[in-house]
């Protein structure tokens, strides 16, 4: 599973289309924390170790182990996003994966 996720993140990070991106989140029981991402924050730094906003509708969907797609403001940019839960072999929620592109 980790190899597939890495390949997905690598593909998005090497595309020449600046409007595409991805993030991988770990889940600590309360928060989804970006462990890998193509996102750059408002200060120009990689958005590693930033948390998913608990008010984002995708957060609530992920807690139910459901996917979500919708539009949101992400580090000052309007994006269309899709998030999906990651579970271990026993079905325990361990993280999430997100892909996004600039909103048109």
C-alpha positions in Angstrom: 0.0 0.0 0.0 2.8 2.4 0.8 4.4 1.9 -2.5 1.2 2.7 -4.3 0.7 5.9 -2.3 4.3 7.0 -2.9 4.0 6.4 -6.6 0.8 8.5 -6.6 2.5 11.3 -4.7 5.6 11.1 -6.9 3.5 11.3 -10.1 1.7 14.4 -8.9 4.8 16.1 -7.6 6.7 15.6 -10.9 3.9 16.7 -13.3 4.5 20.0 -15.0 0.9 21.1 -14.3 1.2 23.4 -11.3 -2.6 23.1 -10.7 -2.4 19.4 -9.6 -1.4 18.2 -6.2 -1.7 15.5 -3.5 -1.3 14.9 0.2 -1.0 11.9 2.4 -2.3 12.2 5.9 -1.6 10.1 9.0 -4.4 9.9 11.6 -3.6 10.2 15.3 -7.1 9.4 16.6 -8.2 13.0 16.4 -6.4 14.8 13.6 -5.3 14.1 10.0 -1.8 15.3 9.7 0.0 15.8 6.3 3.0 13.5 6.2 3.7 14.0 2.5 2.4 16.7 0.2 3.0 18.7 -2.9 1.4 21.7 -1.1 3.3 24.9 -0.3 2.0 27.1 2.5 1.5 30.8 2.4 5.2 31.3 3.4 6.5 29.2 0.6 7.4 26.2 2.8 6.2 22.6 2.3 3.0 22.1 4.2 4.3 19.0 6.0 2.9 18.4 9.5 -0.1 20.7 9.0 -3.5 19.4 10.1 -6.7 19.0 8.1 -9.3 21.6 9.2 -11.8 19.8 11.4 -14.5 22.1 9.9 -13.8 20.7 6.4 -16.7 18.4 5.4 -14.2 15.8 4.2 -12.9 15.5 7.8 -16.3 14.3 9.0 -16.6 11.9 6.1 -13.2 10.4 6.7 -14.1 9.7 10.4 -16.9 7.5 9.0 -14.3 5.9 6.5 -16.1 7.5 3.6 -14.6 9.4 0.7 -15.5 13.1 0.0 -15.1 15.4 -2.9 -15.7 19.2 -2.9 -14.3 22.6 -3.3 -12.3 24.4 -0.5 -9.8 27.1 0.2 -6.4 25.5 0.7 -3.5 27.8 1.7 -5.2 30.7 0.0 -6.1 28.9 -3.3 -9.6 27.6 -4.3 -9.3 23.9 -5.2 -11.4 21.0 -6.1 -10.5 18.0 -3.9 -11.1 14.4 -3.4 -10.1 12.7 -0.1 -10.3 9.0 0.7 -9.6 7.1 3.9 -6.7 4.7 4.5 -7.3 1.7 6.7 -5.1 -1.1 8.0 -5.8 -4.8 7.4 -8.2 -4.8 10.4 -10.2 -1.8 9.1 -8.8 0.7 11.6 -8.6 4.2 10.2 -4.9 5.1 9.9 -4.9 8.1 7.5 -6.1 9.5 4.3 -5.0 10.4 0.8 -6.1 13.6 -1.0 -5.8 14.8 -4.6 -6.7 18.3 -5.7 -6.5 20.7 -8.6 -7.0 24.4 -9.0 -10.7 25.2 -9.3 -11.8 26.5 -12.6 
